[in-house]
Amino acid sequence: MNSMLTRSKQRTICSELGRVKLQLLYKASIHGFTSPAFHQRCDNLCPTVSVGYNASGYVFGGYTKQPFSQSTAYVNDDQAFLFTFSGEKLLKYPVTSAGCAVKMIADCGPYFGEDLVLVHGSQAVVHSAPGTHYNFTAADMHGNDLTLTECEVYQVEETTALERPWRIIHWESVKMNDLKESITIYRPTHSSVSQARVLLIGPVGAGKSSFFNSINSVFRGHVTSQAMAGCFTSSLTRQFRTYSVKDGRKGKPLPFIFCDTMGLEESTGTGIDIEDISSILKGHLPDRYQFNTSAPLDSDSSGYLKSPELKDKIHCVTYVIDACKVSIMPPKLEEKLNAIRGKVNLMGIPQLVLLTKVDEACPLVKEDVKNIYKSGYIKEMMQEVSARLGVPLSCVVPVKNYSEELELDPDCSTLLLSAIIQMLRFTDNYFDDIGDKFSNMEV
């Protein structure tokens, strides 16, 4: 059976319930909008999530930890709740009278108190009487459209971490210090370049600026914020900025530079222009160039670098993608990313993907960031973003940025430093290719 409940909505519901997944038990369009069909497939199984759909586009239902039956009795469930979706946002209505949370009725489908009933009287309709044991408004819950187009019931199943991590990472503090030292002593293999230039590209809110701030924090020894970052619907970054990270407050600049851009946006004429990205890759854009969404930079623009050197060009491109939004990436945004990837491929620049906000996407990782490579869900997200962007899985690196913390966490820092190591390895590949081309020309 194919689930009508989208993966993103499933994840949103699961995030309320812990480390779980949903297994579809009953689908009314297949098994019938009848109480016998519902009870045959759902009785004595728990916990469950029941979901109704109507022609007005509402997705709503309820959760109970109690098994359904036909006893005619009320059952107590202090964890029961009703819900509806507003877009991708879950609106939750906890039970107010736990003793009457669920009623076991033979002639109906899922029966929550006297307030919400799906497949009422063995018909494809909803019974709705808010305010008895759950407080909600009918307009918000289902838009007063009481005819069901579909009804599904899912069993909530606990998930476990993978038996073994599928990537090996050493979490000891001594390893973190080794990573820092390796980054500090790194030198580009091409003598004309003192700092590798890494371009960060990603949708608005994916965490580009936050990644720079997090790396800066690791080397400063405390959480800090230099680049503007936050949760906004349009890009906070309006200029092309290059950021150099220092080894400590008064230390020397480290051997890499982050190049930050406007965020990519779905709509045409918003966010960074793909032609501006081409100019960045070739080294034409000056630092602090003010982006113009209506017209890309041209050779006559003020500050345009007409004859960029190798040190001005981009040596590694890093796509920054929010792990919570991989599955709901808009097609037009994916098209923009693929168009950029095509340009980068033609220029022979190595590409890496940073998967951010992994702790928000997976409760297992939120519990302990060291579970990152034990999380089957995060592995699935990495595989999906690998397929969507057309890069090998080995080029996808998960990270957790510092966003709400006041102090550094060694495990979080280890993930961040490991990402930098991968970037520097990729820039070495770029310089090796440049060296090979020069060698071939000399021959």
Backbone torsions as a table, in degrees:
resi	resn	phi	psi	omega
1	MET	NA	138.1	175.5
2	ASN	-92.1	131.3	-179.6
3	SER	-75.5	137.3	174.4
4	MET	-84.6	-22.9	179.1
5	LEU	-74.9	119.4	-175.4
6	THR	-63.2	158.8	-179.9
7	ARG	-61.8	-38.4	-179.4
8	SER	-65.8	-39.0	177.7
9	LYS	-70.9	-36.1	174.8
10	GLN	-59.7	-44.0	-180.0
11	ARG	-63.9	-38.6	-179.8
12	THR	-63.4	-43.9	177.6
13	ILE	-64.5	-45.7	-178.4
14	CYS	-61.3	-32.8	-179.8
15	SER	-63.8	-21.6	176.3
16	GLU	-81.1	-15.8	-169.2
17	LEU	-113.5	-5.9	179.5
18	GLY	104.6	-150.9	-175.7
19	ARG	-86.3	81.3	-172.2
20	VAL	-138.5	169.0	170.2
21	LYS	-136.5	165.4	-178.3
22	LEU	-109.6	130.8	178.6
23	GLN	-115.5	119.9	-175.8
24	LEU	-70.3	123.8	179.7
25	LEU	-101.9	-43.6	-169.9
26	TYR	-138.0	133.1	177.3
27	LYS	-134.1	111.9	-170.0
28	ALA	-60.7	-34.9	-178.9
29	SER	-66.9	-20.1	177.9
30	ILE	-99.9	-46.8	-173.0
31	HIS	-92.1	-16.8	178.8
32	GLY	112.4	141.9	175.4
33	PHE	-83.3	60.8	-179.5
34	THR	-133.7	151.2	178.3
35	SER	-65.5	-39.2	177.9
36	PRO	-59.6	-40.2	179.1
37	ALA	-64.5	-42.1	178.0
38	PHE	-62.6	-51.3	-176.2
39	HIS	-67.0	-33.5	180.0
40	GLN	-62.8	-35.7	-174.8
41	ARG	-97.2	-17.2	-170.8
42	CYS	-119.4	-18.8	-178.0
43	ASP	-60.6	143.1	174.5
44	ASN	69.5	13.1	176.7
45	LEU	-114.7	138.1	-177.9
46	CYS	-162.2	162.7	-12.1
47	PRO	-68.5	167.2	-179.8
48	THR	-137.7	155.3	170.5
49	VAL	-121.1	122.7	178.5
50	SER	-105.9	134.8	-173.7
51	VAL	-131.6	130.2	174.9
52	GLY	-111.3	150.2	178.5
53	TYR	-131.4	141.6	175.5
54	ASN	-129.0	172.2	-175.6
55	ALA	-68.9	-15.6	178.1
56	SER	-81.5	-1.8	176.7
57	GLY	91.8	7.3	-179.9
58	TYR	-80.9	141.2	174.8
59	VAL	-123.4	117.5	-170.5
60	PHE	-152.2	166.6	179.5
61	GLY	166.4	-149.0	-176.2
62	GLY	-156.9	160.4	178.4
63	TYR	-121.1	140.2	171.6
64	THR	-145.5	144.2	176.2
65	LYS	-87.7	-6.7	-177.3
66	GLN	-90.4	144.3	177.6
67	PRO	-75.1	142.8	175.8
68	PHE	-73.2	152.0	175.9
69	SER	-155.3	-170.1	178.9
70	GLN	-123.2	35.8	-173.2
71	SER	-79.4	-12.3	-175.4
72	THR	71.7	3.7	-176.4
73	ALA	-96.9	155.7	167.1
74	TYR	-77.3	149.9	174.5
75	VAL	-126.6	149.1	-177.7
76	ASN	-83.8	132.9	175.5
77	ASP	-155.0	100.0	-177.9
78	ASP	-77.1	-6.1	179.1
79	GLN	-104.0	0.0	-179.0
80	ALA	-66.8	148.4	174.0
81	PHE	-155.2	154.0	170.2
82	LEU	-99.9	161.4	-179.4
83	PHE	-153.6	160.1	168.3
84	THR	-147.0	161.1	179.3
85	PHE	-107.1	136.3	169.7
86	SER	-113.2	96.3	-168.7
87	GLY	68.5	-122.7	176.3
88	GLU	-98.4	-1.6	-177.8
89	LYS	-86.3	133.5	179.2
90	LEU	-89.8	125.7	172.4
91	LEU	-102.2	121.0	-170.2
92	LYS	-112.2	136.4	-179.7
93	TYR	-126.2	96.4	-178.6
94	PRO	-66.2	154.0	177.5
95	VAL	-64.4	139.8	178.6
96	THR	-101.6	-20.8	176.8
97	SER	-127.4	89.3	-171.4
98	ALA	-58.3	-32.1	-178.2
99	GLY	-66.3	-19.0	-180.0
100	CYS	-120.5	31.5	-174.2
101	ALA	-62.3	-43.6	-176.7
102	VAL	-135.5	140.9	177.5
103	LYS	-117.2	136.2	-175.9
104	MET	-95.8	97.7	-175.1
105	ILE	-115.7	133.8	-175.6
106	ALA	-73.3	-30.7	-171.2
107	ASP	-97.9	18.1	-179.1
108	CYS	-141.7	168.2	172.7
109	GLY	-85.7	-148.2	-179.7
110	PRO	-53.9	128.1	-169.2
111	TYR	-128.7	103.2	-176.3
112	PHE	-101.9	105.4	-176.6
113	GLY	56.4	-137.3	169.6
114	GLU	-109.3	11.9	-166.4
115	ASP	-94.1	-39.0	-177.4
116	LEU	-145.6	124.9	178.7
117	VAL	-130.2	129.1	176.3
118	LEU	-101.9	141.3	-174.7
119	VAL	56.9	59.3	-176.0
120	HIS	-76.1	127.1	179.2
121	GLY	61.7	33.8	-179.2
122	SER	58.2	36.0	175.5
123	GLN	-128.7	159.5	-178.2
124	ALA	-80.4	57.6	-178.5
125	VAL	-136.5	166.6	178.8
126	VAL	-112.9	137.4	166.7
127	HIS	-99.0	129.6	-176.1
128	SER	-134.9	119.0	178.2
129	ALA	-143.8	73.5	-174.7
130	PRO	-65.1	154.6	173.2
131	GLY	101.9	-4.9	180.0
132	THR	-84.8	-61.5	179.1
133	HIS	-123.0	-4.6	174.7
134	TYR	-139.7	140.9	179.7
135	ASN	-104.8	113.8	175.7
136	PHE	-156.8	167.0	174.7
137	THR	-105.4	138.5	-177.1
138	ALA	-60.9	-36.6	-178.5
139	ALA	-62.9	-40.7	179.1
140	ASP	-73.3	-37.7	-174.4
141	MET	-68.7	-52.4	-174.1
142	HIS	-141.7	10.9	177.9
143	GLY	65.5	21.1	-178.5
144	ASN	62.4	18.2	173.5
145	ASP	-97.2	104.6	-171.1
146	LEU	-97.0	8.8	177.4
147	THR	-97.1	126.2	-179.0
148	LEU	-86.2	134.8	170.1
149	THR	-96.6	-20.1	178.0
150	GLU	-161.5	153.1	173.2
151	CYS	-142.6	130.7	179.7
152	GLU	-130.2	146.6	173.8
153	VAL	-126.5	129.5	-179.0
154	TYR	-116.2	139.5	169.5
155	GLN	-86.2	137.4	178.4
156	VAL	-89.9	119.9	-177.3
157	GLU	-118.2	137.2	176.3
158	GLU	-68.4	144.0	174.7
159	THR	-112.6	152.4	178.8
160	THR	-117.9	157.8	176.5
161	ALA	-68.6	157.2	174.3
162	LEU	-58.8	145.5	-176.5
163	GLU	-59.5	-38.9	178.1
164	ARG	-132.4	146.4	175.4
165	PRO	-63.6	140.3	-176.6
166	TRP	-89.2	-9.2	166.6
167	ARG	-129.2	142.9	-179.3
168	ILE	-94.8	129.9	174.5
169	ILE	-141.0	137.8	-178.5
170	HIS	-96.3	121.7	-171.5
171	TRP	-96.2	-1.3	-176.8
172	GLU	-64.3	148.3	-178.8
173	SER	-61.6	-31.1	178.5
174	VAL	-64.7	-34.8	177.4
175	LYS	-66.9	-40.3	177.6
176	MET	-60.0	-42.6	178.5
177	ASN	-65.8	-34.9	176.6
178	ASP	-64.2	-40.8	178.2
179	LEU	-62.6	-43.8	179.2
180	LYS	-61.1	-43.3	-179.3
181	GLU	-65.7	-40.4	179.3
182	SER	-61.0	-38.8	179.0
183	ILE	-70.0	-40.8	-177.7
184	THR	-62.7	-40.2	-175.5
185	ILE	-90.8	-2.8	-179.6
186	TYR	-61.7	142.0	173.4
187	ARG	-137.2	132.0	175.7
188	PRO	-55.9	145.2	-176.2
189	THR	-75.3	-13.3	178.0
190	HIS	-94.6	124.5	-171.3
191	SER	-63.4	-24.7	-177.6
192	SER	-82.0	-4.2	-176.4
193	VAL	-118.3	124.7	178.7
194	SER	-98.6	-23.2	-179.2
195	GLN	-136.8	129.2	175.1
196	ALA	-71.0	135.6	-179.1
197	ARG	-103.8	120.5	-177.5
198	VAL	-113.9	120.0	179.1
199	LEU	-91.5	126.6	177.3
200	LEU	-98.7	121.8	-179.7
201	ILE	-127.0	136.0	177.0
202	GLY	-178.5	167.1	177.9
203	PRO	-63.2	161.3	175.7
204	VAL	-57.4	131.5	175.8
205	GLY	82.4	4.7	-178.3
206	ALA	-74.4	-24.3	176.8
207	GLY	114.9	26.8	178.9
208	LYS	-63.4	-55.9	-179.0
209	SER	-64.4	-35.6	178.8
210	SER	-65.1	-32.9	178.1
211	PHE	-65.9	-45.7	176.0
212	PHE	-58.4	-48.2	-179.7
213	ASN	-57.7	-37.2	-178.6
214	SER	-68.7	-43.7	177.8
215	ILE	-64.4	-42.5	177.1
216	ASN	-58.5	-40.3	179.9
217	SER	-63.3	-42.8	-178.3
218	VAL	-59.0	-41.8	-177.5
219	PHE	-84.2	-20.4	173.8
220	ARG	-78.6	-25.7	-179.2
221	GLY	91.5	5.1	176.7
222	HIS	-158.3	159.7	-178.5
223	VAL	-69.6	128.1	-178.9
224	THR	-141.1	168.0	-178.3
225	SER	-144.3	108.4	178.9
226	GLN	-104.3	-46.1	177.6
227	ALA	-84.5	141.4	178.6
228	MET	-64.6	129.9	179.4
229	ALA	-144.1	150.9	178.5
230	GLY	172.0	-174.6	-178.2
231	CYS	-104.3	98.5	-178.9
232	PHE	-134.5	160.5	-178.6
233	THR	-84.6	-19.1	175.3
234	SER	-124.9	163.7	-171.0
235	SER	-66.2	132.9	172.4
236	LEU	-76.1	-30.9	-178.4
237	THR	-80.9	116.7	-178.8
238	ARG	-111.2	-10.9	-179.3
239	GLN	-117.6	158.1	167.5
240	PHE	-80.2	117.2	-176.6
241	ARG	-120.6	141.3	172.4
242	THR	-113.3	130.7	-176.8
243	TYR	-120.2	125.1	174.6
244	SER	-104.2	136.3	-179.0
245	VAL	-99.6	132.8	179.2
246	LYS	-95.9	149.6	176.6
247	ASP	-82.3	80.3	-175.8
248	GLY	95.2	172.1	-172.9
249	ARG	-60.9	-39.9	-178.9
250	LYS	-118.1	19.4	-177.1
251	GLY	-79.5	177.8	179.1
252	LYS	-79.4	154.4	176.2
253	PRO	-61.7	139.8	177.6
254	LEU	-76.0	162.6	-170.9
255	PRO	-80.4	36.4	174.4
256	PHE	-150.9	155.1	178.3
257	ILE	-128.9	133.4	173.0
258	PHE	-92.0	132.5	175.6
259	CYS	-108.2	117.9	-175.0
260	ASP	-106.6	142.7	-176.7
261	THR	-127.5	172.9	167.7
262	MET	-60.1	151.3	176.7
263	GLY	-71.3	151.4	173.7
264	LEU	-75.8	140.2	177.8
265	GLU	-127.3	155.0	-175.1
266	GLU	-67.7	-42.4	-172.4
267	SER	-74.1	148.7	175.1
268	THR	-69.2	137.6	178.8
269	GLY	84.2	7.6	177.1
270	THR	-126.1	157.7	-178.7
271	GLY	70.3	-173.8	-176.3
272	ILE	-69.8	142.8	177.2
273	ASP	-81.4	139.0	-178.3
274	ILE	-62.1	-31.9	177.8
275	GLU	-67.0	-33.4	175.0
276	ASP	-64.3	-35.8	177.8
277	ILE	-64.2	-39.6	176.6
278	SER	-59.4	-41.9	179.0
279	SER	-65.4	-37.2	177.5
280	ILE	-64.6	-46.6	-178.4
281	LEU	-57.9	-37.9	-177.5
282	LYS	-84.1	-6.3	176.4
283	GLY	88.9	17.3	-176.5
284	HIS	-83.9	-25.4	-172.6
285	LEU	-81.8	130.5	175.8
286	PRO	-79.4	156.6	175.2
287	ASP	-61.3	141.3	179.4
288	ARG	70.4	19.0	172.5
289	TYR	-61.7	130.9	-178.8
290	GLN	-86.3	117.0	-178.0
291	PHE	-67.6	143.3	175.8
292	ASN	-122.1	108.7	-175.3
293	THR	-68.2	-16.9	-178.5
294	SER	-92.0	-16.1	-178.7
295	ALA	-154.3	124.9	178.4
296	PRO	-71.3	163.7	176.7
297	LEU	-62.4	139.6	173.3
298	ASP	-125.5	174.6	-172.1
299	SER	-66.1	-15.6	179.2
300	ASP	-93.5	-3.9	-178.0
301	SER	-70.9	150.8	179.6
302	SER	-63.2	131.4	177.4
303	GLY	88.1	-4.6	-178.7
304	TYR	-61.8	126.1	179.3
305	LEU	-87.1	104.3	-173.0
306	LYS	-76.6	-28.5	-178.0
307	SER	-128.9	69.3	-177.8
308	PRO	-66.4	146.7	176.0
309	GLU	-94.4	174.1	-179.3
310	LEU	-58.7	-35.2	-178.8
311	LYS	-67.8	-19.2	180.0
312	ASP	-87.9	-18.3	-174.8
313	LYS	-82.5	166.9	177.9
314	ILE	-86.2	133.5	-176.9
315	HIS	-105.9	-15.4	177.2
316	CYS	-156.6	134.2	176.6
317	VAL	-106.1	129.5	179.9
318	THR	-122.0	117.2	176.4
319	TYR	-86.1	130.5	-178.8
320	VAL	-107.8	116.5	-173.2
321	ILE	-125.9	133.0	177.8
322	ASP	-75.0	120.3	-178.9
323	ALA	-60.4	-27.7	-178.2
324	CYS	-74.7	-13.1	-172.8
325	LYS	-121.0	9.8	-178.6
326	VAL	-58.6	-48.1	-174.2
327	SER	-74.1	-16.6	-178.4
328	ILE	-114.2	23.2	178.7
329	MET	-62.9	123.3	-179.2
330	PRO	-60.5	141.4	-178.8
331	PRO	-55.4	-39.5	-178.4
332	LYS	-67.4	-34.0	177.2
333	LEU	-68.8	-40.8	177.5
334	GLU	-63.4	-37.8	177.1
335	GLU	-62.3	-41.6	178.5
336	LYS	-63.3	-43.7	179.4
337	LEU	-62.1	-41.1	179.8
338	ASN	-68.3	-34.4	176.5
339	ALA	-65.5	-41.4	177.1
340	ILE	-64.5	-44.5	-179.5
341	ARG	-59.3	-37.6	178.1
342	GLY	-62.1	-42.6	178.1
343	LYS	-64.7	-41.7	-179.2
344	VAL	-64.8	-41.6	178.6
345	ASN	-59.3	-43.9	-178.9
346	LEU	-62.1	-28.6	-178.9
347	MET	-91.0	-2.4	176.1
348	GLY	69.8	28.3	-179.3
349	ILE	-94.0	129.6	179.1
350	PRO	-61.6	149.4	-176.9
351	GLN	-129.4	140.2	-178.6
352	LEU	-133.2	152.7	175.8
353	VAL	-119.9	126.0	172.0
354	LEU	-98.4	121.8	176.2
355	LEU	-97.9	108.7	-174.8
356	THR	-97.0	173.2	175.3
357	LYS	57.0	35.2	-178.3
358	VAL	-65.0	-27.1	179.3
359	ASP	-71.9	-32.7	177.3
360	GLU	-73.9	-29.7	-176.3
361	ALA	-80.3	-26.4	-172.9
362	CYS	-136.8	118.0	178.3
363	PRO	-57.8	-32.9	179.9
364	LEU	-62.1	-39.9	179.4
365	VAL	-76.7	-35.9	176.7
366	LYS	-60.7	-36.2	178.3
367	GLU	-65.6	-40.0	-179.3
368	ASP	-161.4	116.7	-176.9
369	VAL	-62.1	-20.1	177.9
370	LYS	-69.5	-9.1	175.7
371	ASN	-83.5	4.1	-171.6
372	ILE	-53.8	-42.9	-178.7
373	TYR	-96.9	11.2	169.3
374	LYS	-103.4	-8.0	-177.1
375	SER	-83.8	113.3	175.3
376	GLY	-63.4	-33.7	-179.0
377	TYR	-66.8	-45.2	179.4
378	ILE	-64.3	-37.2	176.8
379	LYS	-61.9	-41.7	177.7
380	GLU	-61.2	-41.8	179.3
381	MET	-65.4	-38.6	177.9
382	MET	-66.6	-38.9	177.3
383	GLN	-66.0	-38.7	-179.4
384	GLU	-68.0	-43.6	-179.6
385	VAL	-69.3	-31.3	174.7
386	SER	-60.6	-45.5	-179.4
387	ALA	-69.0	-41.6	-176.8
388	ARG	-66.5	-39.2	-176.5
389	LEU	-95.9	-5.9	176.0
390	GLY	70.6	35.4	176.9
391	VAL	-119.5	151.2	178.1
392	PRO	-62.2	152.5	178.9
393	LEU	-59.7	-30.0	178.8
394	SER	-65.7	-13.9	179.4
395	CYS	-97.1	6.6	179.7
396	VAL	-107.7	123.9	-175.2
397	VAL	-126.7	122.2	178.2
398	PRO	-84.8	142.6	177.5
399	VAL	-141.7	158.6	170.9
400	LYS	-120.5	115.4	177.5
401	ASN	-75.6	156.8	170.7
402	TYR	-78.7	120.0	-176.6
403	SER	-129.6	-39.1	-178.1
404	GLU	-121.0	-7.0	-176.1
405	GLU	-77.4	152.9	172.7
406	LEU	-105.8	-17.7	179.1
407	GLU	-125.7	153.8	178.9
408	LEU	-73.5	149.3	176.2
409	ASP	-117.9	123.5	-175.8
410	PRO	-57.0	-38.2	-178.0
411	ASP	-69.7	-42.3	176.7
412	CYS	-62.4	-42.8	179.5
413	SER	-64.1	-36.6	179.0
414	THR	-61.6	-43.3	177.0
415	LEU	-61.0	-44.3	-178.8
416	LEU	-64.0	-44.0	-179.7
417	LEU	-66.7	-36.1	177.7
418	SER	-61.6	-35.5	177.8
419	ALA	-65.5	-41.0	178.6
420	ILE	-63.7	-41.8	178.0
421	ILE	-56.7	-43.8	179.0
422	GLN	-63.3	-40.3	178.3
423	MET	-61.4	-43.4	-178.9
424	LEU	-68.1	-35.6	175.6
425	ARG	-64.0	-38.8	179.8
426	PHE	-68.9	-37.8	177.4
427	THR	-65.4	-34.7	175.0
428	ASP	-59.0	-39.7	177.5
429	ASN	-60.3	-41.4	179.5
430	TYR	-62.4	-48.1	-179.2
431	PHE	-66.3	-34.0	176.3
432	ASP	-62.4	-42.2	178.9
433	ASP	-64.5	-40.5	177.6
434	ILE	-61.2	-44.8	179.4
435	GLY	-62.1	-40.2	179.0
436	ASP	-64.3	-39.3	179.8
437	LYS	-64.0	-42.9	179.1
438	PHE	-64.3	-39.4	179.6
439	SER	-62.7	-43.8	179.7
440	ASN	-65.0	-36.2	178.4
441	MET	-66.8	-37.3	179.8
442	GLU	-67.0	-37.2	179.0
443	VAL	-66.7	NA	NA
